[in-house]
């Protein structure tokens, strides 16, 4: 998570002479105060024995007005005079009262503030620009000699202390917290209603959803606290906590996706010793993630040396191991289900495969977009044009992809009334038509035809006479034949309809199929019993 502060330090070093930041007007974002930019120079940077009078020129302006700073003379149009000095006064580009300040085009009006600050003066001016319109503003300092100086520039927005480029995160993470909470409420309702039929993998999903609600709430609290109080000790503590939670979310997400792709709870009741290896990899990834987070907060990019690879490479290695293991496990699970003709379960994991593939395509697409977008980062107009959308390109869209993946997995693996019954059930192969009672009826009819032919050849019913039922009546051909049993498929052999296969998962299968199968079994047993008694 990037460090954010509305105060910038400026000194005589060339990269630090200009500080820029996006600013919102009061009407654009709302707030209690009028937004402004103000610079304060510090005398502590000067030596007590220094008898000189160092002067620093400062200008505060909107980036759109940068072309109004400086002027050229008709005698030397190729030269741009930025600072008002004696030569610029001689060329009548500025007046003596403006000596030491930036030369500003009069058409800029009050949109640009320019001043010459004598650092040793006790009553030195405090340049301040009121923000009337949303834009990208800069504070530019230029010393008239080689003296050191130091200034603190405050970019104060109307809504609070957050920089303009990061204030959308306050609403964004607040909305994410609410969305995850809503998902958690629906999941908790289903979990409670079916609490006696919960699978182990659904317990892990429950823990993940609860964790995500807490993590998003802490992230929102960090930005809200910093917007109210600035980057003080409390904000830094929240930043550290949020960085640790972010590393935990990454590890927990990898862990959950891996065990789901392994078929835990649906295809396999247990992962055995493999679960220990998965947990070990998740813990290792979390440890390296925490080290990376702390390092990114404490070490500046320009100070990072080759030792940073000792932090980055292990984290990249564990992340790669998760990716490879997850994809291989999903492939093996799908292959096993297809070979055993478990079409309903295979359809669940095929949907998961498409979800992962779509996420990868979106991430790759945004990566290409970022490369194309940031290829022009060296241009001076890049940041002024994209400062309001950079937060979403760098962070926001990844959070939305992650939210979509979590919601999809939670929907497919949601708790229902028949989780345990159907999670470990075996679907009868669809190309096997099964054994039907109709074959028994056909066999009995063939036996009756053989007996009839034998009796006809003997000239009657033989010595035993015609068969007599228990009531003593003769069972001649005038009697009604035995009713043929209704053909029944064996339980579980019923071919599911296309609607059920396409629209539901195995967790949404109801009890009607079992009830009809049991009724079919009763009819079959009654028919065979009657047949046996009549014989």
Protein Blocks (a to p, Z undefined) as FASTA:
>chain_A
ZZddfbdcddfbfklmpccdddddfklnopjbdcdddddddfklpcfklmbdcddddddd
dfklmmmgccddfklmmbccfbdcfklmmnopacfklgoiacddfklmmmbccddddfkl
mkbccdddddfbgcddddddddfblcdcddddddddfkbmbdfklmmmmmmmmmmmmmmm
mmmmmmmmmmmmmmmmccfklmmmmmmmmmmmmmmmmmmmmmmmmmmnopafklmmmmmm
mmmmmmmmmmmmmmmmmmmmnopoklpmbgkjmlmmmmmmmmmmmmmmmmmmmmmmmpcf
klpcfklmmmmmmmmmmmmmmmmmmmmmmmmmmmmmmmnopaklmmmmmmmmmmmmmmmm
mmmmmmmmmmmmmmmmmpmklmmmmmmmmmmmmmmmmmmmmmmmmmmmmmmmpccfklmm
mmmpccddfklgbjafklmmmmmmmmmmmmmmmmmmnopnbjnopaddfkopacdfkbcc
dddddddddehiaccdfklmmmpcfklpcfklmmmmmmmmmmmmmmmmmmmmmZZ
